[in-house]
Amino acid sequence: MVVAKQKKKATNGAAASAKPEKKIAVQKKVIAKKVDAIVPVAPKKVVKVVKKKQQAETPKKTKKAAKPNDEEDEEEELPEDLKDFKKAASAGKLFDSDDDMGDEEEDDDEIGIKEGPLGSDDEDDEDDIDMDDDFGSDEDEDDDEGEDSEEDEEGLPIEKKTKKLDKKMAKIAAEGEEELQLNITGADRFELPTVEEVEEEIQTAPNLTSMKQRIQDVIQVLGDFKNRRQEGKSRSDYIEVLTKDLCSYYGYNEYLMNKFQQIFPAGAELLEFLEANDQPRPVTIRTNTLKTRRGELAKSLINRGMNVDPAAKWTKVGLVVYDTQVPVGATPEYLAGHYMIQGLCSLLPVMALAPQPGERVLDMAAAPGGKTSHVAALMKNSGVLFANDPSKERCTAVIGNLHRLGVNCSIVSSLDGREYAKIMPQGFDRILLDAPCSGTGVIWKDQSVKTSRDSQDVQKRHTLQRELILSAIDALDANSPTGGYLVYSTCSVLVEENEAVVNYALQKRHCKLVPTGLDIGVEGFTKFREYRFHPTLSLTRRYYPHVHNIDGFFVAKIKKMSNTKNPKPEQAGDKKEGETDETDDKKKKQKKEKKNGKKGEKTKKNGGEAMEVDGEEGGEKKDDDSTTASKQRSLKKKKNADKNQRKGEVAREDDGFNTKGEVRYEPKQKFKHKKVNRRLLARTSAKAMKKKRRKVMTKGYSGATTSD
């Protein structure tokens, strides 16, 4: 019995000494699992683990198969030491304290021998090994890890992960560049259809979506023509197709579309301009400072149910109306003359004119009276304001608006603006000329402009504008202490009606351009295609709907320097001493011959004796005089015919940019009096005769006046 007790104590002591060794081994294994879970195992170690896994799979299957049937037997067969260890593991108390952890190391074979009987631990180990194997199972990542495993062994785990992420990002960037290049090559493959194919498509059944896409493709090709062009196709071919598509898509004629393409050579800006022409501008009003202020007007309109805000920073009288519950032109404030419905673009020329109180101002084209009332407000209802318009029907609107707005210093007239230079030469301090134009800046108001404007119409407009601007300059007083300024404005975008007209006036009159004083706007053209204008035309201002959200407009301010007109180019040159012109010699000889001819005639009248004595000589003189006079007449006729031919050629070839000064004047219609029988005239009384004469005179005068 004693011997048996001693043996039991020995076995218990051996088991107790073996417990800390097992605990240390298991702890090491757990730490190794955690490290493998955080840091991927190197390829060489993974191979070893896989081999161990394959060797351990066969006993695992047998154990799993035998476990459900013989669980109770295995528990009984386990020794007491292992049973105690299993209970401690299940309770989570493998280590009694941190001091039980040692620093000793054991080989993998010994761990396998000592822990082989623990079926549950072996299963957990195999599962962890599978997890490590699955971590590096992606094909793309295995290749990268295999290539760079030797370089990454020395770094920390975070550094390794950052390197891998950098490599992935580099790959993604490379793939994105490849896709982008593929897209570019696809855009380069755009095949341009012929003009005939485009015309057939437009006539049969135009597809707006395909047309819009083709427009964008052509614009992209023209932006980088060298790299994206199609072989065998020139730039003109692309432009022809583009003009056809734009005309059919937006509804313009080819003349206007070509003009817009010249003004906006960039395709993207051209599309923005065309789309802006189809969109309406916001409703704006101008406060009448003669009766109210902008703040008070805004409060009263908001109380009426209108959503109103200040129009822009550059104006102190403009308001924008967003939403209204009441008609804008039927409020009590409108009827009382507190505001005027007016576009923002019409405020610009009056601001550039800057009229002063007490001046004499002329508005050549005043209808419907918005600019005229604005001028009167700036003049504080003082001085003299002439409001002129050639059409009598529109003058009624001017009179009504001036009465409603409370303007008392105005004189309304209905005359042709070209007559003011004859009626009142040098009679005004400032003149505002809002010339009649083609209306290419306000297409959203009148869509018929897209198809109704052609070269002849534009030619008539710019010839009339030239005549009006010259007459306006002649009506200005250069010696005015405060004035002598002319503001020329149009609601057009075409260069023929804007810069070309101002350049023509600079060459024909002694004047110059001055700054307009406007904060916004684009500088005018000094170079347009092959034409070159005066460099001071950069002081003019242009306004576009897609840039400034107002109507297309042009403003130029001119200062008259002297009241004398510019001399002709023939008279401008000064003669040097010792030089004699052939023309002067010829004129002197002609004058002498005329004097001699008159003396011979006097001798004829004096008496017959002189005629008898000098009969032969007198006959010879008569023949000479007749021949010289006939030659002079024939030369004059030829000169006049040549001048008329040149003027006609210039008028035909006039595209709005010539500066020769050949303005085509329309022939004035003669008065046509009706023929009345003498008997009827004798029967009627004197009063009836006067009435008939008045009717005839009014009809003839109405036919003679022309107003465009």
Phi and psi in degrees as a GROMACS rama.xvg file:
@    title "Ramachandran Plot"
@    xaxis  label "Phi"
@    yaxis  label "Psi"
@TYPE xy
-62.6188  -41.34  VAL-2
-63.585  -40.581  VAL-3
-64.1892  -41.7192  ALA-4
-62.4572  -39.55  LYS-5
-64.7377  -38.7338  GLN-6
-63.6033  -41.2728  LYS-7
-63.0355  -42.9928  LYS-8
-59.8509  -39.3867  LYS-9
-64.5716  -44.5977  ALA-10
-64.8976  -39.6126  THR-11
-65.2104  -39.1023  ASN-12
-65.0079  -40.9273  GLY-13
-63.4336  -40.8776  ALA-14
-65.4757  -40.4394  ALA-15
-64.3601  -37.3803  ALA-16
-71.3294  -27.9745  SER-17
-78.7242  -23.566  ALA-18
-60.889  -49.8596  LYS-19
-61.8753  -34.0102  PRO-20
-63.9305  -42.1886  GLU-21
-65.7358  -39.7498  LYS-22
-61.1447  -42.1631  LYS-23
-63.7097  -42.6191  ILE-24
-63.583  -45.3048  ALA-25
-63.8578  -40.4788  VAL-26
-61.7253  -41.059  GLN-27
-62.1933  -40.5733  LYS-28
-66.1733  -39.8788  LYS-29
-63.8777  -41.3463  VAL-30
-63.4302  -41.1277  ILE-31
-61.5374  -38.1036  ALA-32
-63.526  -44.3812  LYS-33
-63.4033  -41.0716  LYS-34
-63.1578  -42.7465  VAL-35
-65.0262  -33.1798  ASP-36
-69.0592  -32.6995  ALA-37
-82.8297  -49.0691  ILE-38
-106.747  128.321  VAL-39
-63.9807  142.758  PRO-40
-73.4728  142.654  VAL-41
-62.928  156.132  ALA-42
-58.8501  -38.6241  PRO-43
-64.3937  -42.3942  LYS-44
-68.6937  -34.3985  LYS-45
-61.5981  -38.6083  VAL-46
-62.068  -42.3468  VAL-47
-63.7323  -42.2907  LYS-48
-64.7467  -39.8353  VAL-49
-62.9671  -39.9608  VAL-50
-62.492  -44.9948  LYS-51
-62.2493  -36.9583  LYS-52
-63.7017  -44.2682  LYS-53
-63.8538  -37.2279  GLN-54
-69.6439  -31.6674  GLN-55
-87.0074  -8.8754  ALA-56
-68.8642  -34.9604  GLU-57
-67.2699  -48.5663  THR-58
-66.5433  -28.0488  PRO-59
-63.0342  -42.9899  LYS-60
-64.4413  -41.2606  LYS-61
-65.0151  -40.0492  THR-62
-65.766  -41.8043  LYS-63
-65.9715  -36.6244  LYS-64
-69.5638  -35.7531  ALA-65
-86.386  -14.3505  ALA-66
-67.3715  -47.8691  LYS-67
-62.6711  -28.5229  PRO-68
-85.5192  -33.4795  ASN-69
-124.327  36.736  ASP-70
-65.4848  -40.4938  GLU-71
-68.4838  -36.8776  GLU-72
-65.7847  -41.2579  ASP-73
-64.2391  -38.6514  GLU-74
-65.1438  -32.6671  GLU-75
-75.4577  -35.4044  GLU-76
-74.4007  -21.7341  GLU-77
-64.3258  142.338  LEU-78
-68.6415  165.33  PRO-79
-66.3814  -36.043  GLU-80
-62.3609  -43.4325  ASP-81
-70.1559  -34.0677  LEU-82
-62.432  -44.4877  LYS-83
-61.2191  -41.2271  ASP-84
-62.9374  -39.0245  PHE-85
-66.7936  -41.9774  LYS-86
-62.4114  -41.5291  LYS-87
-64.0333  -38.9041  ALA-88
-66.0528  -41.3057  ALA-89
-66.8251  -33.0492  SER-90
-80.246  -7.05654  ALA-91
77.2755  24.2347  GLY-92
-122.509  61.5804  LYS-93
-72.2796  -34.6906  LEU-94
-118.246  127.33  PHE-95
-73.9291  -35.2835  ASP-96
-156.94  168.647  SER-97
-69.5153  -17.143  ASP-98
-73.677  -18.8691  ASP-99
-70.7197  -17.6471  ASP-100
-75.541  127.51  MET-101
-109.759  175.403  GLY-102
-107.412  10.9303  ASP-103
-77.1212  156.968  GLU-104
-123.683  145.898  GLU-105
-131.066  157.683  GLU-106
-79.0512  162.566  ASP-107
-65.8938  -31.8841  ASP-108
-67.4643  -41.1469  ASP-109
-65.2923  -39.7332  GLU-110
-62.0725  -40.5106  ILE-111
-64.7539  -36.6272  GLY-112
-70.5975  -44.132  ILE-113
-73.8738  -30.7521  LYS-114
-106.156  7.96977  GLU-115
-58.3423  -43.9068  GLY-116
-65.4229  -19.2345  PRO-117
-78.8584  95.5651  LEU-118
-66.578  -38.7821  GLY-119
-65.8071  -41.1834  SER-120
-66.1349  -37.7663  ASP-121
-63.4941  -39.2068  ASP-122
-65.0085  -42.3342  GLU-123
-62.1153  -39.785  ASP-124
-62.188  -42.6506  ASP-125
-66.8839  -36.6052  GLU-126
-63.9394  -40.9521  ASP-127
-64.3478  -37.046  ASP-128
-64.9296  -39.5154  ILE-129
-62.163  -38.7441  ASP-130
-62.2793  -42.3522  MET-131
-64.5782  -35.6792  ASP-132
-70.4474  -37.4561  ASP-133
-71.5409  -26.9809  ASP-134
-59.8144  -36.2543  PHE-135
-108.635  35.6943  GLY-136
-93.6925  -11.4174  SER-137
-68.5424  138.424  ASP-138
-68.6375  -43.7216  GLU-139
-65.3385  -39.9602  ASP-140
-74.4605  -33.1063  GLU-141
-61.6986  -39.1357  ASP-142
-64.4072  -44.5445  ASP-143
-65.2131  -39.7168  ASP-144
-69.1485  -36.4132  GLU-145
-65.6568  -33.8814  GLY-146
-75.725  -38.4313  GLU-147
-112.222  20.6008  ASP-148
-69.3579  -37.2099  SER-149
-67.7935  -34.5697  GLU-150
-74.5714  -31.1534  GLU-151
-88.6655  -5.19785  ASP-152
-67.1135  -31.2385  GLU-153
-80.915  -27.3679  GLU-154
-78.454  170.114  GLY-155
-75.7696  163.391  LEU-156
-59.8412  -37.894  PRO-157
-66.0114  -40.0144  ILE-158
-63.5068  -38.8498  GLU-159
-63.2798  -42.9207  LYS-160
-66.4383  -39.5987  LYS-161
-64.104  -37.7126  THR-162
-63.4232  -41.2268  LYS-163
-65.1993  -41.5375  LYS-164
-64.3138  -38.3084  LEU-165
-62.4994  -40.0534  ASP-166
-65.7017  -40.315  LYS-167
-64.1397  -42.3689  LYS-168
-64.1342  -36.8098  MET-169
-63.672  -39.9597  ALA-170
-63.6812  -43.7344  LYS-171
-62.8759  -40.9998  ILE-172
-63.9659  -40.7308  ALA-173
-63.4194  -41.8352  ALA-174
-64.2943  -38.6182  GLU-175
-63.6092  -39.8182  GLY-176
-65.1222  -38.3045  GLU-177
-63.0596  -43.3987  GLU-178
-63.9289  -39.5677  GLU-179
-63.2016  -42.0954  LEU-180
-63.7344  -36.757  GLN-181
-64.4088  -39.5789  LEU-182
-65.0093  -39.9171  ASN-183
-64.5499  -42.9139  ILE-184
-63.462  -34.9723  THR-185
-65.593  -37.9488  GLY-186
-68.2529  -33.3195  ALA-187
-66.5345  -22.7033  ASP-188
-83.6013  10.7806  ARG-189
-62.7921  125.959  PHE-190
-99.9005  123.915  GLU-191
-82.3995  125.305  LEU-192
-76.3027  162.629  PRO-193
-78.1789  164.734  THR-194
-65.4724  -34.9715  VAL-195
-65.0228  -41.0407  GLU-196
-64.1453  -39.6146  GLU-197
-65.1172  -41.9856  VAL-198
-64.1372  -40.6646  GLU-199
-62.5728  -41.1642  GLU-200
-64.3126  -38.3568  GLU-201
-68.2373  -39.2503  ILE-202
-73.1094  -38.5136  GLN-203
-78.4574  -75.5714  THR-204
-149.657  91.9116  ALA-205
-70.5524  132.456  PRO-206
-100.73  111.838  ASN-207
-67.953  -34.7785  LEU-208
-67.406  -45.7494  THR-209
-66.4946  -34.6452  SER-210
-66.2378  -43.2104  MET-211
-63.0087  -41.2684  LYS-212
-65.5792  -38.0563  GLN-213
-66.7666  -37.1854  ARG-214
-61.1732  -45.486  ILE-215
-65.306  -39.2614  GLN-216
-64.2836  -42.6577  ASP-217
-65.3382  -38.6351  VAL-218
-65.0647  -38.7474  ILE-219
-63.8988  -40.2121  GLN-220
-66.1425  -41.9458  VAL-221
-67.8428  -26.4835  LEU-222
-67.9271  -33.5076  GLY-223
-133.453  70.8444  ASP-224
-69.6787  -33.8414  PHE-225
-66.7045  -40.5893  LYS-226
-88.6135  -27.4234  ASN-227
-108.07  -0.653277  ARG-228
-68.4101  154.22  ARG-229
-91.459  138.872  GLN-230
-63.83  134.403  GLU-231
87.9469  0.186293  GLY-232
-115.442  134.382  LYS-233
-99.1367  173.258  SER-234
-65.1486  -36.1927  ARG-235
-62.7553  -34.3867  SER-236
-63.1424  -44.4986  ASP-237
-64.1774  -39.4324  TYR-238
-68.0533  -37.2615  ILE-239
-62.4599  -45.5818  GLU-240
-64.6296  -39.0112  VAL-241
-64.8727  -43.0639  LEU-242
-63.9804  -40.3259  THR-243
-61.4166  -46.4101  LYS-244
-66.025  -42.3359  ASP-245
-65.5796  -40.0655  LEU-246
-64.1864  -42.3287  CYS-247
-75.0165  -31.5889  SER-248
-77.9085  -42.1284  TYR-249
-100.863  -11.3328  TYR-250
85.5593  29.0098  GLY-251
-99.995  160.624  TYR-252
-85.6891  166.919  ASN-253
-68.202  -31.0739  GLU-254
-62.9725  -51.9391  TYR-255
-65.8231  -37.9762  LEU-256
-65.125  -38.2988  MET-257
-64.8608  -38.1053  ASN-258
-64.5978  -41.9744  LYS-259
-68.1483  -35.3404  PHE-260
-65.7666  -33.105  GLN-261
-71.2199  -36.0352  GLN-262
-74.9934  -38.9789  ILE-263
-116.899  84.0365  PHE-264
-66.8274  -26.0845  PRO-265
-76.3323  128.647  ALA-266
-65.4591  -37.8766  GLY-267
-64.9165  -41.9147  ALA-268
-67.9922  -34.6451  GLU-269
-63.4873  -43.0507  LEU-270
-63.7433  -40.1181  LEU-271
-62.5507  -41.0475  GLU-272
-65.0202  -43.9764  PHE-273
-66.5485  -38.478  LEU-274
-70.4383  -34.6813  GLU-275
-68.2019  -28.4033  ALA-276
-68.1883  -21.9056  ASN-277
-90.9394  -7.85304  ASP-278
-102.25  134.882  GLN-279
-72.5875  149.204  PRO-280
-81.676  156.438  ARG-281
-66.8611  149.772  PRO-282
-74.888  127.389  VAL-283
-129.06  151.69  THR-284
-132.219  156.578  ILE-285
-117.143  127.775  ARG-286
-75.2538  139.44  THR-287
-88.3434  103.408  ASN-288
-70.467  -8.43882  THR-289
-72.6144  -19.3421  LEU-290
-124.112  -25.8577  LYS-291
-154.649  179.142  THR-292
-115.649  164.444  ARG-293
-67.4149  -39.9997  ARG-294
-63.7802  -44.257  GLY-295
-65.3754  -39.9071  GLU-296
-64.3  -41.531  LEU-297
-62.561  -41.1335  ALA-298
-63.7315  -44.5006  LYS-299
-66.1885  -37.897  SER-300
-70.6175  -35.9835  LEU-301
-64.2813  -37.527  ILE-302
-66.9662  -26.1009  ASN-303
-77.628  -12.7155  ARG-304
104.307  26.4112  GLY-305
-111.669  137.628  MET-306
-93.4671  106.918  ASN-307
-125.51  142.06  VAL-308
-140.851  158.47  ASP-309
-59.8712  140.506  PRO-310
-70.7567  -51.4722  ALA-311
-160.494  168.772  ALA-312
-73.0098  -28.0747  LYS-313
-83.3701  -4.12317  TRP-314
-125.413  143.227  THR-315
-106.853  0.125176  LYS-316
-123.623  -4.8358  VAL-317
-90.2529  145.243  GLY-318
-135.557  142.786  LEU-319
-104.785  133.176  VAL-320
-105.526  115.821  VAL-321
-89.542  -56.467  TYR-322
-133.332  144.919  ASP-323
-138.976  142.741  THR-324
-98.8956  -6.70218  GLN-325
-128.671  143.321  VAL-326
-57.2019  136.115  PRO-327
-66.3816  -32.5958  VAL-328
-95.2104  19.1024  GLY-329
-135.8  17.6932  ALA-330
-83.61  158.545  THR-331
-60.9849  -32.1737  PRO-332
-66.459  -37.9425  GLU-333
-67.3068  -44.626  TYR-334
-66.1136  -28.7769  LEU-335
-80.1863  -6.88273  ALA-336
84.2136  26.4172  GLY-337
-80.8291  -20.6697  HIS-338
-152.175  165.745  TYR-339
-130.966  130.686  MET-340
-72.8929  115.322  ILE-341
-155.022  140.684  GLN-342
-74.4308  155.402  GLY-343
-65.794  -30.0576  LEU-344
-65.5565  -29.6361  CYS-345
-76.1523  -10.7213  SER-346
-78.4742  -24.277  LEU-347
-66.0909  -47.9816  LEU-348
-64.614  -33.9746  PRO-349
-69.016  -39.0886  VAL-350
-63.8935  -36.7392  MET-351
-70.5504  -34.0062  ALA-352
-67.7289  -41.2501  LEU-353
52.1618  62.4719  ALA-354
-69.2485  148.407  PRO-355
-107.858  150.623  GLN-356
-60.5297  140.413  PRO-357
87.2575  1.05381  GLY-358
-88.0645  167.433  GLU-359
-106.051  114.85  ARG-360
-122.45  145.032  VAL-361
-123.735  131.395  LEU-362
-110.682  105.534  ASP-363
-69.5519  -36.841  MET-364
-125.192  87.9679  ALA-365
-90.9228  -23.6629  ALA-366
-62.4833  141.25  ALA-367
-89.8292  8.36694  PRO-368
110.757  5.82711  GLY-369
-67.5035  -48.288  GLY-370
-68.9098  -36.8381  LYS-371
-62.9192  -45.2647  THR-372
-66.1252  -33.1319  SER-373
-65.9199  -40.5916  HIS-374
-62.9039  -42.3014  VAL-375
-63.7448  -36.8673  ALA-376
-65.8519  -39.4531  ALA-377
-69.9768  -30.3412  LEU-378
-81.393  -3.18666  MET-379
58.8847  37.9645  LYS-380
59.9987  36.1166  ASN-381
-126.425  170.083  SER-382
77.4666  -158.473  GLY-383
-129.589  129.458  VAL-384
-122.672  118.188  LEU-385
-96.8262  120.027  PHE-386
-108.741  110.362  ALA-387
-117.567  143.769  ASN-388
-152.192  135.709  ASP-389
-68.5405  -25.1955  PRO-390
-95.2934  129.026  SER-391
-70.2566  -31.4157  LYS-392
-64.2967  -38.6833  GLU-393
-77.5178  -21.1866  ARG-394
-65.8199  -28.4132  CYS-395
-62.767  -38.9358  THR-396
-65.9946  -36.6638  ALA-397
-63.6384  -44.4262  VAL-398
-64.2805  -43.2451  ILE-399
-62.7085  -43.8497  GLY-400
-67.5004  -38.0051  ASN-401
-66.8379  -38.1596  LEU-402
-65.9443  -42.1047  HIS-403
-67.0998  -37.4542  ARG-404
-85.0502  -4.7934  LEU-405
79.6718  35.1391  GLY-406
-89.5385  124.427  VAL-407
-114.084  -7.10505  ASN-408
-106.5  24.2799  CYS-409
-111.179  151.4  SER-410
-126.155  121.799  ILE-411
-98.8983  131.816  VAL-412
-135.599  155.125  SER-413
-125.169  86.4442  SER-414
-135.729  163.438  LEU-415
-72.0522  130.111  ASP-416
-59.8968  -23.5313  GLY-417
-71.8114  -13.4693  ARG-418
-84.9096  -15.1269  GLU-419
-68.416  -27.2865  TYR-420
-67.2036  -26.3479  ALA-421
-88.7766  -36.9257  LYS-422
-75.3219  -49.8644  ILE-423
-128.713  71.4158  MET-424
-70.6278  133.838  PRO-425
55.5002  44.3762  GLN-426
-114.226  4.43036  GLY-427
-130.985  148.752  PHE-428
-84.3329  -40.1255  ASP-429
-141.19  146.964  ARG-430
-134.401  135.214  ILE-431
-110.453  120.15  LEU-432
-119.681  97.9922  LEU-433
-94.5952  86.1571  ASP-434
-68.8068  147.879  ALA-435
-65.4299  136.233  PRO-436
-140.394  -175.278  CYS-437
-76.3654  -17.6115  SER-438
75.2033  30.6421  GLY-439
-75.963  -6.40404  THR-440
-94.7208  -11.0767  GLY-441
-125.737  48.7017  VAL-442
-67.7633  -28.6866  ILE-443
-65.282  -23.3733  TRP-444
-78.5477  -37.9161  LYS-445
-133.911  101.049  ASP-446
-72.7477  -13.5148  GLN-447
-68.9918  -16.3608  SER-448
-62.6719  -28.2761  VAL-449
-60.1712  -31.4055  LYS-450
-116.581  -13.9899  THR-451
-91.2804  -16.058  SER-452
-89.8908  132.151  ARG-453
-139.04  -173.603  ASP-454
-65.9742  -39.4855  SER-455
-66.337  -40.8483  GLN-456
-62.8236  -45.6249  ASP-457
-64.9928  -35.3853  VAL-458
-65.1489  -41.9108  GLN-459
-62.4363  -38.8181  LYS-460
-65.6492  -48.3214  ARG-461
-74.6654  -23.8705  HIS-462
-69.1199  -41.0997  THR-463
-64.365  -37.9591  LEU-464
-65.1847  -37.2369  GLN-465
-63.6757  -43.8108  ARG-466
-64.8274  -40.3644  GLU-467
-67.0345  -41.4434  LEU-468
-69.2821  -33.7757  ILE-469
-68.7589  -42.3581  LEU-470
-66.9148  -34.6673  SER-471
-65.6267  -40.946  ALA-472
-65.3622  -38.0059  ILE-473
-68.0854  -29.4274  ASP-474
-80.0977  -10.5339  ALA-475
-79.9936  152.987  LEU-476
-106.352  111.739  ASP-477
-70.3316  -23.2664  ALA-478
-89.4599  11.0847  ASN-479
-67.0851  134.546  SER-480
-68.0772  -28.2787  PRO-481
-113.869  -17.3178  THR-482
-120.634  -134.218  GLY-483
87.3883  26.7536  GLY-484
-115.137  145.05  TYR-485
-127.509  131.425  LEU-486
-111.237  120.45  VAL-487
-107.449  126.883  TYR-488
-142.106  151.108  SER-489
-142.966  157.128  THR-490
-99.6573  42.5285  CYS-491
-124.313  159.872  SER-492
-108.849  -14.9726  VAL-493
-68.9662  142.124  LEU-494
-71.7843  -30.4113  VAL-495
-61.8445  -28.4865  GLU-496
-96.4092  -7.11951  GLU-497
-117.835  -84.8142  ASN-498
-65.5519  -36.6894  GLU-499
-66.5579  -37.3829  ALA-500
-68.8228  -42.8516  VAL-501
-66.2244  -40.2398  VAL-502
-62.9127  -37.5349  ASN-503
-63.421  -41.5874  TYR-504
-66.5347  -37.0684  ALA-505
-63.6092  -31.2515  LEU-506
-84.1352  -23.0005  GLN-507
-97.2009  -17.332  LYS-508
-134.1  158.808  ARG-509
-84.8657  87.9412  HIS-510
-150.804  172.834  CYS-511
-148.986  162.631  LYS-512
-89.957  143.216  LEU-513
-128.101  161.866  VAL-514
-62.128  143.361  PRO-515
-78.2422  -23.0747  THR-516
81.0582  14.5114  GLY-517
-98.5289  137.097  LEU-518
-79.0186  -27.9249  ASP-519
-108.139  167.698  ILE-520
118.841  158.438  GLY-521
-101.31  142.224  VAL-522
-63.649  146.696  GLU-523
-71.2453  167.977  GLY-524
-78.0801  131.423  PHE-525
-105.076  -18.4406  THR-526
-135.904  124.183  LYS-527
-137.904  110.019  PHE-528
55.6878  -123.288  ARG-529
-92.2053  4.08716  GLU-530
-96.0094  146.66  TYR-531
-127.436  124.468  ARG-532
-103.942  177.281  PHE-533
-64.8196  139.001  HIS-534
-63.2556  -22.4827  PRO-535
-73.9624  -4.983  THR-536
-68.0226  -9.02922  LEU-537
-68.5733  -14.0534  SER-538
-77.3905  -16.3142  LEU-539
-73.8145  164.406  THR-540
-130.192  137.927  ARG-541
-115.132  148.927  ARG-542
-133.447  132.927  TYR-543
-120.934  146.503  TYR-544
-67.4972  -32.6767  PRO-545
-83.1258  -8.96104  HIS-546
-104.524  -48.4839  VAL-547
-107.199  -2.21296  HIS-548
59.463  33.9695  ASN-549
-132.766  174.999  ILE-550
-65.5078  154.06  ASP-551
-64.2081  129.393  GLY-552
-150.169  160.463  PHE-553
-141.002  135.765  PHE-554
-135.204  132.459  VAL-555
-139.389  139.104  ALA-556
-117.268  125.241  LYS-557
-118.638  137.69  ILE-558
-110.962  124.679  LYS-559
-82.4402  128.526  LYS-560
-92.2396  -35.7582  MET-561
-151.385  159.225  SER-562
-83.7174  -6.61656  ASN-563
-86.4802  142.955  THR-564
-77.6377  160.153  LYS-565
-67.5376  136.525  ASN-566
-68.7692  157.244  PRO-567
-68.785  155.754  LYS-568
-62.4518  -26.1639  PRO-569
-72.0817  -34.5939  GLU-570
-86.7808  -10.5941  GLN-571
-72.0469  -31.0582  ALA-572
-74.5832  134.758  GLY-573
-89.6197  140.846  ASP-574
-84.6955  140.21  LYS-575
-90.9341  162.262  LYS-576
-69.1217  141.371  GLU-577
86.0563  -7.82077  GLY-578
-95.5342  137.959  GLU-579
-128.072  133.968  THR-580
-93.1785  144.439  ASP-581
-66.3961  -33.5353  GLU-582
-64.3245  -38.9579  THR-583
-65.717  -39.4786  ASP-584
-62.9228  -42.0606  ASP-585
-64.0775  -42.1123  LYS-586
-62.2977  -40.3915  LYS-587
-63.1329  -43.1855  LYS-588
-62.7248  -42.0644  LYS-589
-62.6737  -39.4816  GLN-590
-64.1035  -40.601  LYS-591
-64.5418  -41.8051  LYS-592
-63.2457  -39.5148  GLU-593
-63.1762  -41.0786  LYS-594
-63.5187  -42.4151  LYS-595
-63.289  -38.9339  ASN-596
-63.9832  -38.6396  GLY-597
-66.7208  -37.9722  LYS-598
-63.6592  -41.2694  LYS-599
-62.237  -38.0832  GLY-600
-65.3006  -38.4256  GLU-601
-63.0631  -40.8986  LYS-602
-63.3329  -33.1094  THR-603
-63.8091  -40.1173  LYS-604
-73.257  -26.2234  LYS-605
-67.9529  -42.9343  ASN-606
-179.896  166.185  GLY-607
-80.4668  -22.8565  GLY-608
-62.133  -43.1993  GLU-609
-64.3895  -34.1783  ALA-610
-68.1831  -38.8678  MET-611
-69.5695  -38.5056  GLU-612
-70.7037  -45.9101  VAL-613
-105.321  35.3097  ASP-614
-65.4359  -46.1896  GLY-615
-66.9025  -44.0009  GLU-616
-64.6643  -39.2119  GLU-617
-63.8835  -37.8788  GLY-618
-65.5192  -40.3567  GLY-619
-64.0029  -39.5709  GLU-620
-64.1628  -37.8883  LYS-621
-60.7351  -45.5774  LYS-622
-61.9842  -42.4181  ASP-623
-63.7323  -42.3888  ASP-624
-63.9539  -42.0159  ASP-625
-64.8917  -39.8728  SER-626
-66.5935  -42.783  THR-627
-65.4068  -41.2749  THR-628
-64.7308  -41.5251  ALA-629
-65.5399  -39.3801  SER-630
-63.095  -42.6039  LYS-631
-61.9572  -41.6242  GLN-632
-63.8911  -43.4045  ARG-633
-64.3473  -38.4728  SER-634
-64.5294  -41.6458  LEU-635
-61.8942  -42.186  LYS-636
-62.2062  -42.3331  LYS-637
-63.7351  -42.4958  LYS-638
-62.4991  -44.4585  LYS-639
-63.7044  -39.137  ASN-640
-64.9928  -40.8731  ALA-641
-63.9415  -41.6217  ASP-642
-61.7751  -43.7024  LYS-643
-64.0514  -38.4592  ASN-644
-64.2927  -43.1458  GLN-645
-63.2053  -44.1231  ARG-646
-60.8699  -41.3392  LYS-647
-64.2789  -41.0162  GLY-648
-64.2522  -42.2432  GLU-649
-64.804  -40.2356  VAL-650
-66.0936  -35.6253  ALA-651
-71.7338  -41.5682  ARG-652
-88.003  5.39905  GLU-653
-72.212  115.95  ASP-654
-106.517  9.74117  ASP-655
98.6919  -4.47968  GLY-656
-114.457  -6.27472  PHE-657
-73.2192  147.148  ASN-658
-120.819  25.4264  THR-659
-78.9339  -15.268  LYS-660
84.3798  12.5077  GLY-661
-85.616  92.1184  GLU-662
-92.672  129.315  VAL-663
-83.0395  110.57  ARG-664
-90.2503  138.737  TYR-665
-78.1646  136.524  GLU-666
-66.5274  135.598  PRO-667
-73.8549  137.857  LYS-668
-77.4877  137.321  GLN-669
-80.8042  155.63  LYS-670
-71.687  128.902  PHE-671
-107.64  108.41  LYS-672
-91.2923  135.012  HIS-673
-73.6293  139.913  LYS-674
-82.5229  126.12  LYS-675
-119.442  138.958  VAL-676
-63.9691  144.252  ASN-677
-65.6599  -33.5931  ARG-678
-64.5922  -42.052  ARG-679
-65.3547  -38.1923  LEU-680
-66.0701  -36.2524  LEU-681
-68.5534  -34.8412  ALA-682
-70.5461  -37.4964  ARG-683
-75.3285  160.2  THR-684
-86.6646  178.947  SER-685
-69.9827  -33.8422  ALA-686
-65.6933  -42.5003  LYS-687
-63.723  -38.3137  ALA-688
-60.7864  -42.7558  MET-689
-63.6539  -41.5278  LYS-690
-61.9416  -44.6539  LYS-691
-64.6213  -40.5559  LYS-692
-64.0863  -38.8566  ARG-693
-62.9837  -43.0119  ARG-694
-61.6447  -44.3226  LYS-695
-63.5859  -42.5888  VAL-696
-66.4701  -40.6378  MET-697
-65.8093  -39.5275  THR-698
-63.8324  -44.4562  LYS-699
-65.6843  -38.1271  GLY-700
-69.0452  -38.7098  TYR-701
-65.9779  -33.5705  SER-702
-72.6692  -27.8731  GLY-703
-76.0245  -34.0519  ALA-704
-74.3179  138.682  THR-705
-126.756  134.835  THR-706
-140.843  123.664  SER-707
